[in-house]
């Protein structure tokens, strides 16, 4: 959370920059700010299930319990 995200490639940069990038960044900021004010903690209640893929790494399932603040 402390690293610089200026060179992040998810939205590309320069002339090929995604036109939806500013609204997506704003939506993420609003979501995380709201989550931080309304949630006391997030607990894992089960094992993560990997998403099998040749080039991507991710999860099919991540069972969580959200405890309100």
Secondary structure, 3 states (H helix, E strand, C coil): CCCCCCCCCCCCCHHHCCCCHHHHHHHHHHHHHHHHHHEEEEEECCCCEEECCCCCCEEEECCEEEEEC
